[in-house]
Amino acid sequence: MPFNTTYALVMLAAGFGIPMLAALNAALGIRLGSPAAAAVILFVVALSATVAVLVLTKPAALLNAPTAPKHLFLAGLLVAFYVLSITFVAPKFGVGNAVFFVLLGQLISAAAIDHFGLFGAAVSPLSLTRMAGIGLMAAGVFVTQQV
């Protein structure tokens, strides 16, 4: 797959947002006394933002939802699990620690998805270079955990 600078910058910005999401929602969870309440507020705000984008771009696309394979809707459960877990864990484990482990999980999962072409992804075999990168990341996570 060719490298696309615009896509890389968009995803870098998304990456910057993940620790901020964790810190902000963890703080809101503490303030409200409930990680679940903070997650509900996050999803209401997120839903509002995505509805606005949908309305401005391609609202008729929702009409295709009934024909989509049902397993694709599990993504909603995965994002709920992420938001609830990071909101609960980050204040106790540290935002950095929580995000480092999330990142490690993302690297391993992404490598498997690409390697096997899961969920319709383009196949990109797991090379020694990729495995070395994941190993370096795992080592980095271990080093960050040392006090």
N, C-alpha and C positions, 0 to 999 in steps of 0.2 A: 504494500500500500504506500503511495507517495506521501511524503510529509507535507502537511498543510499548516503554514504559520498561523493563519487566522484561527483555525480549529485549536491549535496548540495554545494560543493566547486565551481563547474563550475557556478552555478547560483549566488553564492555569488560574484564571480568575475564579472559576468554580472551586478549585482546590483551596484558594485563599479563603473562600467563604465557609468551608467545612469547619475549621477550628473556631471561626467567629460564630457560626451557628451553634456549635457545641457550648461555647462560653456564654453566649447570650441566653440560650434556652436553659442552660443549667442555672444561671443566675435567676431567670424568671421562675424556674421550678422551685428554687429555694425561697424566693420572695412570696410565691403563692402557697408554698407548703405542699406542693404536689407536682411531681414530674409529669404526670398524666394531664393535669390542667394546662401546664406550659405547652405540652405537645398539641393539645387541642387548639390552643390559641395559634401556635405555629401553623397548623394545618388550615385553619380558617383564613389566616393571612395569605398563606401559599395558594389556597384555592381561589381566593379573590384575585390574586395576581395572575394566576394561570387562566382564569376565566376571562380576564381583561385581554390577555394576549390572544386567546382563542377567538374572542369576539372581533378583535382587530385583524386577525389573519385568516382563519379558515373554520368558521363555526360549523359548517355542514359536515366536517370530518367526524363529529360525534355520531352521526347517523351510521357510520361503519362499525361502531363498537359491538353491536350484537353479532356480527359475523366474525369477530376476532376470536382466535382460540382462547378458551377460558383460562388456560394456565398462564397466559400473558398478564392477567390481572393480579397475579401473585406479587408483582412488583410493588403494588400498593401496600401489601403486608410487610414486604421487606423494608420499605421506607419508614413505615410506622415502627417496626422493630428498631431500626437505626435511631430514629429520633427519640423514642422512649428510652432506649438503652444509653445513648450518649447523654441525655438529659439527667438520667439517674446516676450514671457511673462517673461522669466528668467531675462533679464536685468532690467525690470521694477518692478518685484515682488520679485526678489532674487532667486538664484538657489535653496537654501534650501527650501524656501517657495513653489516654484513650484514643486520640487521633493517630498516634503512631501504630497502635494495634489495628485500628480500622484500616489504615493505609497498607499495612502488611497483609491483612485479609483481602483487600482490594487487589493487590498485586498477584497474590496466589490465585484468586478467583478469576481475575482477568486473563491470566496466563492459561488457565484450564479452559475457559470459554473460547478463547482464540484458538488454542491448540485443537480442540475438538469441534469447533464451529458450532457451539451450542446456541440455541435460541435464534438461529439464522445468522449468526455472526460470520464474517469472513474467516476462513481458516488461515491461521498463522502459526505454524508449528513451533513448539517449545524448543528453542535452541540452547546450546550451552551458554551462550552470552546472556540470554534471558534468565536462565537458571542462576547464573552467577550474579546477575543484578538482584534477583529476589533474595539470594543468599546474603548479599551485601546489605540489603534492606533489613533482613532478619537480624544480622549482626548489629546493625545500627540501632534497631529497637532494643536489643539486649544491652548495648552500651548505654543507651539513654536511661535504662532502668537501674543502673548502678549508682549508688548514692555516694 
